Amino acid sequence: MLLPALAIDDAVDRGVGVVRKLGAIIKNKYGDNPAVLAEWTSVSHTERGPKRRSTPTAPTTTAPATAPPTPPATPSPGAAP
């Protein structure tokens, strides 16, 4: 993976952590206000794709079977050269 992509992933991870901490603060401060909690739930929702593996795994496939080499043809006894 390229270095800029790692930096972006790190920044996104930090941002998600901040949103979680803010969520706890919002719930403590506005726990008795369902309108504010509903708005926070709406605006704090983030979607993120699945994390990529650091080492890609190759698909496991079996090699196709190869036929054994065919021996050279031998001329039949009555054939002309």
Rosetta silent file (secondary structure, phi, psi, omega in degrees, C-alpha in Angstrom):
SEQUENCE: MLLPALAIDDAVDRGVGVVRKLGAIIKNKYGDNPAVLAEWTSVSHTERGPKRRSTPTAPTTTAPATAPPTPPATPSPGAAP
SCORE:     score description
SCORE:     0.000 S_00000001
   1 L     0.000  147.050 -178.104    0.000    0.000    0.000 S_00000001
   2 L   -78.201  153.258 -178.561    1.246    3.460   -0.722 S_00000001
   3 H   -58.955  -43.746  177.905    2.305    5.824    2.032 S_00000001
   4 H   -59.753  -36.647  179.072   -0.427    8.438    1.300 S_00000001
   5 H   -65.242  -38.092  177.598   -3.089    5.746    1.589 S_00000001
   6 H   -65.156  -39.595  179.039   -1.722    4.738    4.988 S_00000001
   7 H   -64.090  -40.089  178.876   -1.803    8.370    6.117 S_00000001
   8 H   -65.986  -45.161  178.727   -5.428    8.694    5.015 S_00000001
   9 H   -59.459  -40.965  179.512   -6.396    5.475    6.801 S_00000001
  10 H   -64.555  -42.366  179.228   -4.682    6.716    9.963 S_00000001
  11 H   -64.707  -40.241  178.501   -6.496   10.071    9.787 S_00000001
  12 H   -65.078  -42.754  178.311   -9.848    8.336    9.286 S_00000001
  13 H   -60.344  -42.329  178.207   -9.171    6.035   12.249 S_00000001
  14 H   -64.610  -41.165  179.489   -8.375    9.042   14.444 S_00000001
  15 H   -62.431  -41.442  178.375  -11.537   10.815   13.268 S_00000001
  16 H   -63.017  -38.721  177.544  -13.701    7.803   14.098 S_00000001
  17 H   -63.341  -40.009  178.508  -12.152    7.749   17.586 S_00000001
  18 H   -64.790  -41.882  179.419  -12.987   11.434   18.089 S_00000001
  19 H   -62.528  -39.903  177.774  -16.593   10.855   17.025 S_00000001
  20 H   -62.172  -43.441  179.086  -16.890    8.025   19.565 S_00000001
  21 H   -65.040  -42.042  177.624  -15.579   10.271   22.355 S_00000001
  22 H   -64.187  -35.194  178.220  -17.916   13.076   21.344 S_00000001
  23 H   -59.385  -41.440  178.014  -20.811   10.623   21.320 S_00000001
  24 H   -64.075  -40.910  179.483  -20.206    9.828   24.968 S_00000001
  25 H   -65.108  -45.916 -179.499  -20.142   13.540   25.814 S_00000001
  26 H   -60.307  -44.775 -179.029  -23.323   14.248   23.841 S_00000001
  27 H   -64.397  -37.196  178.224  -25.171   11.355   25.500 S_00000001
  28 H   -69.354  -41.958 -175.905  -24.129   12.533   28.974 S_00000001
  29 H   -77.249  -39.975 -173.352  -25.036   16.166   28.340 S_00000001
  30 L  -116.253   28.444 -178.158  -28.219   15.687   26.267 S_00000001
  31 L   -60.408  -24.800 -179.345  -29.458   12.314   27.507 S_00000001
  32 L   -97.155    9.327 -178.901  -32.831   13.809   28.405 S_00000001
  33 L  -121.473   92.469 -176.064  -33.323   15.496   25.009 S_00000001
  34 H   -61.135  -29.130 -179.893  -34.396   12.924   22.396 S_00000001
  35 H   -66.330  -44.979  179.300  -34.364   15.487   19.569 S_00000001
  36 H   -66.188  -42.155  179.432  -30.691   16.328   20.117 S_00000001
  37 H   -63.745  -38.680  178.274  -29.765   12.640   20.485 S_00000001
  38 H   -65.824  -41.533  178.348  -31.594   11.793   17.270 S_00000001
  39 H   -64.643  -42.516  178.167  -29.792   14.596   15.436 S_00000001
  40 H   -61.880  -42.701  178.905  -26.422   13.459   16.808 S_00000001
  41 H   -59.355  -39.698 -179.011  -27.129    9.888   15.722 S_00000001
  42 H   -68.934  -47.943 -174.023  -27.904   11.155   12.236 S_00000001
  43 H   -80.108  -20.445 -177.301  -24.908   13.448   11.785 S_00000001
  44 L   -92.813   -1.865 -179.783  -22.341   11.221   13.478 S_00000001
  45 L   -70.680  129.246  176.698  -23.050    8.176   11.325 S_00000001
  46 L  -128.123  143.073  175.118  -20.092    7.223    9.162 S_00000001
  47 L  -111.403  142.288 -179.639  -19.770    4.483    6.621 S_00000001
  48 L  -144.914  138.573  178.220  -16.494    2.884    5.851 S_00000001
  49 L   -69.243  166.888  179.418  -15.523    0.089    3.546 S_00000001
  50 L   -64.915  146.880  178.253  -13.878   -3.035    4.861 S_00000001
  51 L   -69.685  141.881  177.486  -10.226   -2.756    5.760 S_00000001
  52 L   -83.084  150.726  176.983   -7.832   -4.209    3.261 S_00000001
  53 L   -74.121  146.954 -179.410   -5.398   -6.859    4.282 S_00000001
  54 L   -71.817  -30.352  176.908   -1.807   -5.737    4.581 S_00000001
  55 L  -121.858  114.907 -178.976   -0.602   -8.762    2.622 S_00000001
  56 L   -65.744  141.933  178.662   -2.786   -9.825   -0.261 S_00000001
  57 L  -101.587  135.637  179.490   -3.544  -13.489   -0.410 S_00000001
  58 L   -79.357  143.464  177.903   -3.371  -15.274   -3.706 S_00000001
  59 L   -63.903  143.079 -179.610   -6.391  -17.352   -4.657 S_00000001
  60 L   -90.493  111.529  177.016   -5.839  -21.013   -4.087 S_00000001
  61 L  -131.921  153.156  177.244   -6.201  -22.889   -7.329 S_00000001
  62 L   -93.495  145.557  179.840   -4.777  -26.149   -8.462 S_00000001
  63 L   -70.041  142.661  179.312   -2.605  -26.253  -11.531 S_00000001
  64 L   -64.648  143.957  179.317   -4.236  -27.891  -14.528 S_00000001
  65 L   -70.034  138.217  178.469   -3.131  -31.434  -15.123 S_00000001
  66 L  -107.566  142.837  179.549   -0.772  -31.814  -18.054 S_00000001
  67 L   -75.278  145.967  177.990   -0.760  -34.834  -20.308 S_00000001
  68 L   -66.842  152.517 -178.612    2.479  -36.846  -20.425 S_00000001
  69 L   -61.362  143.518 -179.986    4.527  -36.264  -23.569 S_00000001
  70 L   -83.925  130.180  179.111    3.562  -38.411  -26.526 S_00000001
  71 L   -68.757  154.253 -179.593    6.384  -40.695  -27.750 S_00000001
  72 L   -62.031  146.630 -178.486    7.435  -40.237  -31.382 S_00000001
  73 L   -70.576  139.270  176.090    5.444  -42.312  -33.855 S_00000001
  74 L  -103.764  137.917 -179.058    7.155  -45.447  -35.120 S_00000001
  75 L   -68.350  145.086  178.467    6.559  -46.476  -38.713 S_00000001
  76 L   -74.906  155.722 -173.793    4.551  -49.624  -39.237 S_00000001
  77 L   -58.156  -31.899 -176.855    6.438  -52.581  -40.802 S_00000001
  78 L   -99.082    7.248 -176.072    4.830  -52.325  -44.271 S_00000001
  79 L   -81.151  148.765  177.592    4.865  -48.512  -44.615 S_00000001
  80 L   -82.872  146.043 -178.959    6.910  -46.742  -47.260 S_00000001
  81 L   -73.096    0.000    0.000    9.627  -44.351  -46.103 S_00000001
